[in-house]
Amino acid sequence: MKTDTQIKTMEPFDMQGFTESFVSGVQQNNIEIQYFKDPNDNQSFYARVQFLRGAQGKPGIVHGGAIAAVFDECMGAITLINNQAAFTASLKIDYISPLPVESLFYVESHLQKTERRKIFITGQLFDENQKLYAQAEGLYVIPKNEVE
């Protein structure tokens, strides 16, 4: 798991092509997120994230849907950095511990395998002490018309 110190050595990744994204778009103000990519690794993607009060479900606790949206965007970014136009077919999340709002978290996503049009990606969300709060498995599919 990458911590803030390790992420600082990576290039920030600008999602400027997605300015209206639910998670990182300019219109939302409930999630503060910064993406990072190791320039030598197209199979991993990272983020530093803070969920603000507007992202809570139960008072003081981050809403599960906000967590899911962050996982989906961070995991799906792997398809983007590999120039693969894919969409989310399945996203399974194990919520291990409630996330307190306004705390700093890190997300790591990793490409596991590709089978023709199917792209399998995993993700983990943890705090600065490496405590795991949630983990995810995603299946992203390249549309038929995008396959050569």
N, C-alpha and C positions, 0 to 999 in steps of 0.2 A: 504494500500500500504506500502510495506517495503522500508525503506530508507537504506542508507549505514550503519548507526549505527545499525539497526536491523539485516542487513545481516551479519555484522561482528560477530554476536553471532552464526551463522550457520556454518556448515562444508562446506568448498569448495568441489565441486563435480568435479572429474577428468574425462573428456571424453576421456581418453587414448585409449579406444577401437575404437575411431572414429578419428584417427590421420589424415585421409584424408578428413574429413568433409569439405563441402563448407564453413561453418561458422567458425568452431573452429579448423580446420585442420592446420597442421604445414606449409602447402604450402601457405596459404593466409596471406596477411599482410595489409588488408584494414579494418579489424574489430578486435578490442581488446575486448575480452569477458572473463569473469570469472563467472562460474556457482556456485550456492549455493543450498544446500538442508537442510531443517530442519530434523534432524535425527528422530524426532517423528512424521513426517508428510509425507506420501507417496502420498498425493493428491495435493501437491504444489511443484513448482520449481521456482528458482529465478536466475537472472543474472544481473551483472553490465556490461554495454557495452559502448564502445566508437567507433563511426564510424569515420574512418580516411578519408583523402581527396580522396583516391582511391575508396571510397564507395559513392561518390557524384554523383548526376545526374546533376541538375542545379548547377552551381558553388556555393559552400557554403552550399548546401542543400543535405541531405542524399537521395540516390536513394530509391524509394519505394520497389524495388526488394531486396535490402539489408535488409530493415526492415522486409519484408516478410520472408526472409531466417532465420533471427534471431528469429522471432516468431515461425516459423515451428520447428526449432531445440529446442527452450525452451519448447514449448508445447509438442512436441513429446518426450522429455526427460521423461515426466511423464509416458509414456508407458514403457520406459526402466527401470525406477526405480521400476516399478511394474512387471518386468519380462514378459512383454507382447510384442511380436514381432508384431508391427502394422505399417501400412503405412498411409500416409496422403491421405485422399479421398477428403477432401474439406477444404479450408482455406479462410475465409472471413475476410478482414481487413478494418476497418474504419480509414482512415488517417485524423486526426483532425487538426493538425498543422504541418507545415514543421519542420523537425529536423535539426538544424544547425550542420554541421560536427565538429568533434573534441570537442564535448560536452559530458558530462557524463550522461548516462541514466540508468534506471533500468527496468527490465522486470519481471513481475510476471505471472505465469501460474497456473491454477487451474483446477483440474478434476471436472467436473460438474455432469456427470452421465455415466453409462455404461449400454448398452442394448445389451446383447448377444455379438456379435462381434464388435459392434460400441462403440467407446469411444469418449465422447464429452468433449472438453477442451476449456477454454477461456484464453485470455492473455491480459495484459495491458502494455504499455510502457509509462514511465513518467520520469520527471527529478527530481532533488534533492529537488525541491520545491513542489513536488506532482502534477505538471501540467501534465495533460494527453495529450499525443501526438498522440497515436494510440491505438486501441483495436482490438482484433481478436477473432474469433470463429472458432474452428477447429473440424473436424470429422476425427478420426483415426480408421482404420479398421484392425482387426486381420484377417489374411488370413485364409481361410477355413481349410487348412491343419494344422493350429496351434491350432484349437479349439478342446478341448477334447470331 
